Amino acid sequence: MNFQLTEEHLAVREAAREFAQSELLPGVIDRDTEAKFPTEQIRKMGELGFMGMMTDPKYNGGGMDTLSYVLAMEELSKVDASASVSMSVNNSLVLWGLEKYGSDAQKEKYIPKLATGELIGAFCLSEPEAGSDATSQRTTAELNGDHYLLNGTKNWITNGNTASIYLVIAQTDPSKGHKGISVFIVEKGWEGFVIGKKEDKLGIRGSDTHSLMFTDVKVPVENRIGAEGFGFTFAMETLNGGRIGIAAQALGIAAGAYELALAYSKERKAFGKPISQHQAIQFKLADMATQIEAARLLVYKAAWLKDQGEDYAHASAMAKLYASEVAMNVTVEAVQVHGGYGYVKEYHVERLMRDAKITQIYEGTSEIQKIVISRGVLK
Ligand code: CAA
């Protein structure tokens, strides 16, 4: 067992921390208020290699391990979870799936621009009636000669309008249930592909979340990833890794709120001394620090297992379940430590509290993580 980060890991963490402070922090409150996507910031993140951290360098990626990605996610999420979710989806849902299961032609065509952030990707599984119950896909793709005709609606798609490349899950043979689900690469601008309304959200308001409509969209057969019927396995395996990214995001949100609360508690005076000298606040800080450390160990372990080539499905579900709970608890407490100041935007913790909530919902709700974990426990 080795709890020490390598020089490379420390350098990645430092670079992400520096970027978050210098590039994400200015303007983060306005982007949240105006629900404005961090376009320029994401472009710079692409230039610095954050959008394709784990991708093979031969496709313009960073060739780094999952732990490096987690460290960067943690630091960026301390400041701007809207920017970090865009990065997470691009890295672990889109690029990982394409690189692992795409054909050589698909990889050469799509990965290099996605890995540098020149193009952004989106992962389209959820539907109006298929959120947690992901096998109930209503979107269909019907084979018609050398192409499929794609019809249906996808909901709550991260990077919905910003993306250019969409991995779309659809039924190709409804009689086979989840074994009749396939996955396709769809490009923005194809006829019949309409981007629906942008969601007005509680948190991660800078993130670009849309519904998508497909009406007889012609998708070439060569844009199917893997065989027909492989789509559900693709989605599940991709989400196993994606959940490590969201767990790291939750950890970062918690750690960001804690750091603000700690600093504030040393400055703010009440009853003649800094509030950090009152046991009521000290106990809150102790609980926050302990929960964050426990979450960190789970998240880093899930990343480590993935890097070792071990099974990480249950570890990633545990990490996401726990880190997202910690994110919620810690951000609520960070607002409490700030008192009235915590309830206004200027102090950042109210935004982090709103941002924390989504980590218990997307890439599988906490209840879904418990299904995944309990199945592993009972196996
Ligand atoms: N890893 C690998 N395979 C898995 C898996 C996992 N974690 N979970 C299920 N599977 C496989 C099963 O082994 C099974 O395969 P076989 O039939 O070959 O044995 C198949 O998938 C179907 O599984 P179940 O029979 O268990 O199906 P179910 O309907 O009972 O449960 C579920 C499936 C686990 C609940 C699944 O529907 C699920 O994970 N739901 C949540 C979906 C989700 O996470 N959505 C997030 C949307 S994406 C998003 O949020 C991105 C974003 O923008 C931020």
Boltz pocket constraint, residues with backbone or C-beta under 6 A from the ligand:
constraints:
  - pocket:
      binder: B
      contacts: [[A, 85], [A, 89], [A, 123], [A, 125], [A, 126], [A, 131], [A, 132], [A, 133], [A, 134], [A, 135], [A, 156], [A, 157], [A, 158], [A, 178], [A, 232], [A, 233], [A, 236], [A, 237], [A, 239], [A, 240], [A, 313], [A, 361], [A, 362], [A, 363], [A, 364], [A, 365], [A, 368], [A, 371], [A, 372]]
      max_distance: 6.0
